[in-house]
């Protein structure tokens, strides 16, 4: 079922006291696949325009239902380490070949195991340190992969800051993401370019501190491909590449409990 929500949107904008932009005049198609915000999404602080754009991004990426039903993701981060993530349970396997480390952690319970240079860590304090490190790795590396699905996450506020072109000249809407007591670095902010035609994120800028006038880096979001029922992008420019991206339908249980090599190719 599809509806035009021009009148509704005008009412929302008026009630929020936001300025009407050309977005208001758009015929927005709304399907039954509603992009519900996560508990704790800062709806009151967010701009209505930004929320609409975030919903269009979700639709372009495959939709909320497809994302929610995606369970196992695996990828290689910048050629440095490989990750396997069970999105349903929070189990994560991280392999870091250069450091001869295998980290197995549940990011919800913080239970897990760590093997360093072939030896399992048994001392509780040392193990806790490695598991904390594993969660921080997952927070960082997964964000580089699936950020477009997290625009309405808990603790996030979204702002529409105007229109701009990317480094490649793509006409885009620009959003700002700010955070409230979430993640390892809640004072970060991002600027995100959303292509006006495809509704896909094609560039982002990272600010380590919200007070910084200039970003620490700007990278593209390129090479979108369909994995399972969703889109993912691996190209971040130069050596910043996410490779070996897979959506898996099944994974052996031992992938998250054993240090033994696991073949989880779909």
Phi and psi in degrees as a GROMACS rama.xvg file:
@    title "Ramachandran Plot"
@    xaxis  label "Phi"
@    yaxis  label "Psi"
@TYPE xy
-123.511  141.649  UNK-2
-137.358  149.241  UNK-3
-87.428  128.603  UNK-4
-113.725  27.998  UNK-5
-55.7819  -50.3456  UNK-6
-64.4263  -44.4617  UNK-7
-60.774  -43.4587  UNK-8
-63.1954  -42.0936  UNK-9
-58.7263  -41.0717  UNK-10
-63.6109  -42.1942  UNK-11
-62.4507  -45.0188  UNK-12
-63.5936  -40.9649  UNK-13
-65.7468  -42.3757  UNK-14
-67.268  -28.6531  UNK-15
-87.8967  -6.70501  UNK-16
72.0168  19.3857  UNK-17
-86.0904  154.231  UNK-18
-72.5675  141.345  UNK-19
-79.6078  136.253  UNK-20
-121.896  -176.227  UNK-21
-62.1631  -19.1779  UNK-22
-60.9283  -32.3686  UNK-23
-61.3767  -33.6691  UNK-24
-79.9979  -7.18574  UNK-25
-69.9162  147.872  UNK-26
-88.4572  103.76  UNK-27
-91.6527  125.581  UNK-28
-93.4021  126.486  UNK-29
-115.684  125.896  UNK-30
-103.75  176.554  UNK-31
-71.5811  -13.916  UNK-32
-82.6276  75.9646  UNK-33
-76.8302  136.426  UNK-34
-88.7969  77.9473  UNK-35
-64.2929  138.752  UNK-36
-72.3764  154.003  UNK-37
-69.9244  154.042  UNK-38
-57.3193  129.143  UNK-39
96.7374  -4.40644  UNK-40
-61.3881  134.101  UNK-41
-82.6059  77.6879  UNK-42
-66.0644  -40.7855  UNK-43
-63.7993  -37.1152  UNK-44
-81.4722  -21.5565  UNK-45
-78.0266  149.354  UNK-46
-78.8995  137.727  UNK-47
-56.5807  -38.6209  UNK-48
-60.0811  -42.5476  UNK-49
-64.983  -38.7404  UNK-50
-64.4758  -41.3237  UNK-51
-61.7645  -44.0598  UNK-52
-64.1162  -41.7566  UNK-53
-59.6206  -39.8079  UNK-54
-66.8167  -35.8569  UNK-55
-68.2863  -35.3734  UNK-56
-61.9428  -46.6954  UNK-57
-59.0232  -43.1551  UNK-58
-62.165  -44.7552  UNK-59
-63.9629  -30.2499  UNK-60
-81.8035  -5.70486  UNK-61
130.053  -18.6684  UNK-62
102.108  156.565  UNK-63
-59.8401  -44.1652  UNK-64
-60.9875  -45.1762  UNK-65
-63.4396  -39.811  UNK-66
-66.5941  -45.0927  UNK-67
-62.8841  -31.2048  UNK-68
-86.862  -7.61533  UNK-69
-77.2987  123.92  UNK-70
-106.18  -59.9078  UNK-71
-102.594  126.165  UNK-72
-124.358  139.725  UNK-73
-136.222  149.017  UNK-74
-166.31  166.094  UNK-75
-112.693  130.555  UNK-76
-98.6108  108.163  UNK-77
56.3338  23.6963  UNK-78
73.1814  7.46755  UNK-79
-97.2708  -34.9408  UNK-80
-159.113  155.677  UNK-81
-113.237  146.032  UNK-82
-129.803  144.453  UNK-83
-128.112  128.037  UNK-84
-130.38  124.475  UNK-85
-93.5783  102.38  UNK-86
-66.3917  -25.1182  UNK-87
-76.511  -41.0237  UNK-88
-100.084  -20.0815  UNK-89
86.8588  6.88524  UNK-90
-75.6148  138.016  UNK-91
-136.301  136.49  UNK-92
-116.965  127.379  UNK-93
-124.498  127.618  UNK-94
-118.915  126.738  UNK-95
-121.009  89.6801  UNK-96
-58.2957  -42.2381  UNK-97
-61.5575  -27.6427  UNK-98
-105.105  3.72054  UNK-99
51.3775  52.6837  UNK-100
-125.169  141.019  UNK-101
-128.51  123.171  UNK-102
-119.929  126.095  UNK-103
-119.235  117.822  UNK-104
-143.838  145.572  UNK-105
-99.6645  116.733  UNK-106
-71.5893  -10.788  UNK-107
-91.0334  -49.2721  UNK-108
-89.6537  -19.8731  UNK-109
63.5828  22.2778  UNK-110
-84.7518  153.946  UNK-111
165.924  -166.241  UNK-112
-140.752  158.169  UNK-113
-142.114  135.266  UNK-114
-120.519  122.453  UNK-115
-120.925  118.879  UNK-116
52.2684  43.3623  UNK-117
84.2215  -3.17415  UNK-118
-114.698  132.045  UNK-119
-75.9014  136.241  UNK-120
-81.6833  125.202  UNK-121
-113.592  -26.1261  UNK-122
-63.2921  123.73  UNK-123
-54.4729  -44.5381  UNK-124
-65.8897  -43.2589  UNK-125
-64.4204  -42.9027  UNK-126
-61.6912  -44.1485  UNK-127
-59.1489  -38.0886  UNK-128
-64.1991  -43.3941  UNK-129
-68.1113  -35.7619  UNK-130
-69.467  -36.1162  UNK-131
-63.8441  -41.8023  UNK-132
-61.1057  -41.3485  UNK-133
-61.7599  -42.6396  UNK-134
-65.5809  -39.153  UNK-135
-63.2388  -39.2676  UNK-136
-61.2406  -46.4451  UNK-137
-61.7013  -44.1016  UNK-138
-55.8244  -48.5448  UNK-139
-66.8178  -54.1432  UNK-140
-69.4731  -35.8765  UNK-141
-70.8775  -32.3201  UNK-142
-65.215  -38.0767  UNK-143
-63.6568  -23.5743  UNK-144
-95.2019  -44.2356  UNK-145
-120.026  17.1957  UNK-146
-50.143  -39.4142  UNK-147
-59.3166  -24.6909  UNK-148
-83.4883  -4.11581  UNK-149
-115.482  19.4664  UNK-150
-65.9304  -24.2775  UNK-151
-117.731  39.5986  UNK-152
-76.3627  166.687  UNK-153
-59.4267  134.979  UNK-154
84.1491  -4.18478  UNK-155
-91.666  140.205  UNK-156
-122.234  136.169  UNK-157
-114.258  135.688  UNK-158
-129.079  139.01  UNK-159
-92.5612  115.198  UNK-160
-109.948  8.72443  UNK-161
126.163  -165.608  UNK-162
-115.799  147.099  UNK-163
-159.405  170.131  UNK-164
-107.03  149.315  UNK-165
-76.9881  177.596  UNK-166
-60.3053  -23.99  UNK-167
-95.0597  6.16097  UNK-168
84.9631  17.3492  UNK-169
-83.208  126.701  UNK-170
-67.3115  128.16  UNK-171
-143.296  153.197  UNK-172
-83.9093  147.439  UNK-173
-120.118  125.643  UNK-174
-109.8  152.476  UNK-175
-114.419  131.223  UNK-176
-104.997  125.636  UNK-177
-122.437  160.593  UNK-178
-130.441  151.888  UNK-179
-130.055  100.093  UNK-180
56.8241  43.7261  UNK-181
-131.025  150.379  UNK-182
72.6577  -175.952  UNK-183
-79.8198  -24.5645  UNK-184
-134.373  74.7148  UNK-185
-67.856  -10.973  UNK-186
-87.1989  -1.11664  UNK-187
-67.1845  153.469  UNK-188
-136.3  157.051  UNK-189
-126.412  144.714  UNK-190
-107.203  135.321  UNK-191
-129.218  125.399  UNK-192
-94.5216  123.538  UNK-193
-112.865  118.035  UNK-194
-59.422  132.12  UNK-195
-68.4362  -24.8436  UNK-196
-90.0093  -51.2096  UNK-197
-88.6845  -18.9393  UNK-198
64.266  19.8319  UNK-199
-98.9649  147.446  UNK-200
-72.32  127.033  UNK-201
-119.776  -4.63691  UNK-202
-164.725  148.222  UNK-203
-140.615  156.094  UNK-204
-125.362  137.659  UNK-205
-111.829  128.985  UNK-206
-115.859  117.903  UNK-207
-64.567  -33.9163  UNK-208
-126.282  139.005  UNK-209
-64.219  -21.4043  UNK-210
-82.7833  -9.95879  UNK-211
-72.9029  132.32  UNK-212
-75.5638  -24.9182  UNK-213
-122.539  146.3  UNK-214
-72.036  154.083  UNK-215
-73.2167  -32.3125  UNK-216
-159.601  158.97  UNK-217
-130.538  128.963  UNK-218
-134.218  155.718  UNK-219
-78.3534  164.551  UNK-220
-117.534  106.371  UNK-221
-128.587  173.569  UNK-222
59.7636  53.0289  UNK-223
-69.9477  134.048  UNK-224
-140.205  157.668  UNK-225
-87.6246  127.355  UNK-226
-124.096  120.275  UNK-227
60.4395  -121.716  UNK-228
-110.083  13.2769  UNK-229
-128.232  164.955  UNK-230
-98.4965  142.772  UNK-231
-138.055  151.084  UNK-232
-118.494  136.213  UNK-233
-111.743  -15.9231  UNK-234
-86.0278  118.221  UNK-235
-119.498  13.0609  UNK-236
89.6032  136.956  UNK-237
57.5437  -132.206  UNK-238
-82.243  -6.2988  UNK-239
-83.3053  85.769  UNK-240
-125.954  137.313  UNK-241
-100.463  120.564  UNK-242
-124.232  175.568  UNK-243
54.0515  35.3979  UNK-244
-72.3999  132.16  UNK-245
-146.231  145.408  UNK-246
-108.795  122.409  UNK-247
-108.02  143.461  UNK-248
-88.2957  -21.8283  UNK-249
-154.649  147.444  UNK-250
-140.275  135.057  UNK-251
-58.8877  141.487  UNK-252
-56.0853  -35.66  UNK-253
-67.7324  -11.7253  UNK-254
-58.432  -28.7792  UNK-255
-108.663  4.54337  UNK-256
-128.55  -15.2909  UNK-257
-125.208  145.462  UNK-258
-82.1403  -7.00128  UNK-259
-62.8881  149.154  UNK-260
-57.6658  140.656  UNK-261
-127.316  131.294  UNK-262
-97.7116  106.56  UNK-263
-120.096  34.5705  UNK-264
-69.3072  135.673  UNK-265
